[in-house]
Amino acid sequence: MKIESLLSEKYIALNLVLETKEQVIEKMLSIVLEHPGVRDIDRLRADVLKREQEMSTGIGKKIALPHAKTGAVTHPVLAIATLKEDINFDAIDGEPVEIIFLLATPEDMLAEHLKLLGRITRLAGREDVREKICRAGSSTEVLEMFREEEKDLPQI
């Protein structure tokens, strides 16, 4: 399993116009609403919001990574979005956010969940990767970028 294998063009949204953290999370959930791995969108929303209340998922370097280990999904679900204007996400570094990853994994996939979080933060933590995501003109470009970046990395 790799990031690019969890994605498809329909789970990537570019240049969204949103103003609040709550709007961002709702939009990310709407992106995965019809995902075949999502069995209960209301539970997924509750679990993502519960995790967000525990500690902001604004992880720094202009990235937010709302996530949950949840019974609301049958297999890992991932979506990516960029914002037209960055917003406050209560990030740990105090910087506004412009790239959002939503990750949900089944409760029994703790190791995979942690590895996926690590891979996302490691790749997106690189300035060149963030620039490629933000400059992408299409979902296909984002998907291709992850395919290229992960080609020499092991499966999760």
N, C-alpha and C positions, 0 to 999 in steps of 0.2 A: 504494500500500500504506500502510495506517495500522494503528496498534495494534489498534483495534477490529475491523479486517477480519481480523486474524490470530487473534482470539479467538472463542470460542463459550462458552456457559454451561458446557459439560462440561470446559473447561480453566480454570475458576475455582473455587477451593475456599476457603471462608470458615471462620474460627474453628477452625483445626486445633489439635489438642493434641499438640505435639511438644516434645522437650526438648533435642535436640542439632542442630548443623549437619548432621551426617551423616543424621539422620532426616529433616530438612527436604529435603535434596537427593534422598534416596530417594523421599520422598513426591511431590516435584515430578516426578520421572521416572515414577512410577507414574501420575500424572495424564495424561501424554502418551503412555503406553504404546501405546494404540490409535489415536493420531493418524495420519491418512493420510500425513503428511509424514515420519514416523519409519520408517526402513527397518531400523535396527539399534540396538535399545535398549542392548545391551551396549557397543557402541562409543560411543554417546552418553554413557552413564554414565562410561566411561573418559575421554572428552574433557572432560566437565564437571569431573570430579574432578581431571584434570591441570591444567586452568585454575585451579581452586581452590587447588591446591598452589603454583602460581606466585605467587599473591597473593589474599588474601581478596576475595570479591566482595560483602562487606558494604560498601556504598558510602557509608554515612552516612545520617543523617536517618531511621533505623529501617528502612532498605531494604536488601535483599540482591538481587543480580542475577546468580545463577549463569548462565554462558553459555558457548557454544562455537561456533567455526566448525568444521564437521565434515562428513565424508562420510556420517555416520549419518542425515542428513535430506535430503530431496529439495527441500524448500522451507522457508521460515521457520516455526518452531514456537515458540509462546509460551504460557505458562501463568502464572497469578497465584494466589497464596494469601495469606491472612492467618492470623496465629496468635492463639489465644485468650490466650496469655501470651507476651510477647516473650522472646527467647532470645539468648544470646551467639553472635555469628557472626564474631567477630574483625574487626568493622567498623573502618574507618579512623578513625572519630571515637570509638571505644570504646563507643558506645551499643549497646544490644541491638536486635534486629531484630524487626519485627512484620509487614512486608509483603515478600513474595518474588515476584520475577519470574524465570522460567526462559526463556531465549532460546537457540535453536539455529538457525543458518543454514548453508546449504551453504558449503563452502570457497570457492567461486567468487563469493560474494556479499559480499565484504569491505566495499564501500562501503555497501551496504544494512545490513549488520550494524552498522557504526559509526553509521549514521544512526538505526537503531532503538534502539541503546543510548543515544544522545543524546536521542532523543525521550522514552524511558522515564524517564531520569534528570531531564530538564527538567520533565516533567509531574509525576512522583511526588515530585520535589524540592520542590514547592509544598505548604505545610502544608494548604491547603484541599483539595487533591486527596487527600493521604494520609488526612485525616479522612473524606472521602467514602468512600474504599475501606474503611477500618476500620469505619465505621458502617453500611456496606451490609448489608441484611438478606437479599440474594439475589445470585446471580451476574448476574441480569438487571440489577440496579441498577448493578453495576460496569461491565458492558458499556455501558449507557446513559450512564454518567458519561464513559467514554472517547469515546463517539460525540459527546457534547456538547462535550467539551474539545478534540477534534480537528476539529470541523466547519469551522473557518476556517484550519486548518493545511494546508500542501501535502502531496501524496502523497510517500512516500519512494521 
